Amino acid sequence: MQRLGVIGGTGLISMTVGDEMKQSGLTLVRRDDVTVETPWGDVPLTCMRLQADGEEKELFFLQRHHNNGQASKPPHMIEHRANMRALADAGCEAVMAVCSVGAIASDFAPGKVALAHQYIDFTGIASTFHDDSAVFTSVTEPFDSSLNSRLSSVLRSVQDFSEDEQLFYTYWLAQGPHFETKAEIDAIDTLGGHMVGMTMPREAKLARELNLPYAAVCISSNWAAGREPGDAGADLDHHSVSSQANRRLMPVWACLVELLS
């Protein structure tokens, strides 16, 4: 793959070519910060030209909560159409999203990094480029199976998981910006949600409309409301959630290197 888009959020605040990537044979040749104009607003991208085994690659990093240099834009205010159009216009061949999620499934303990293979969105809020005429897009399999196959092998290896370890989960889209109640998490569990977050499926829908292969690497940053072992009444804190997610980036770097290899 020559051009990869990477979307970061709570689980990936910024993008640098650190030791992990250098050890994998990626060398930074050039880095530019650019702004892409779209009909839905301007989008800042960090564009990195990398060299791997004598071949140049391009990585385009997008922070989904970008907010003109101010504090992170809250999830319900993100203009996903602008973000996804900017990556498509940059010529990305695929997009790897990095997401921090609250874990519902008992085998998705905080610290584990896995993949989304389905989502459930009952928010009732449209995420589409087609507001003026009816276009119905199939999302039976919302994530790219080829990307997920490659990434699952990497995640299994770098986390020393056996072949029996579960690596695919269903993402439940919550509206935000509030965390969920215990009762909501119990209902989500009953309806098939394994993890909960506030953004990613809206990107996945738009990627499908753009025919842009998309995969979501999900970092379990905390137990969802009411699921903390031994303390079902524990409050959730945004800063501690973010901190936990950003301590688990080694598997994310491995995924990125795999897709650029």
Summary of the structure (lengths in Angstrom):
residues: 261
radius of gyration: 17.7
end to end distance: 6.9
largest distance: 54.2
contacts: 835
relative contact order: 0.22
helix: 27%
strand: 30%
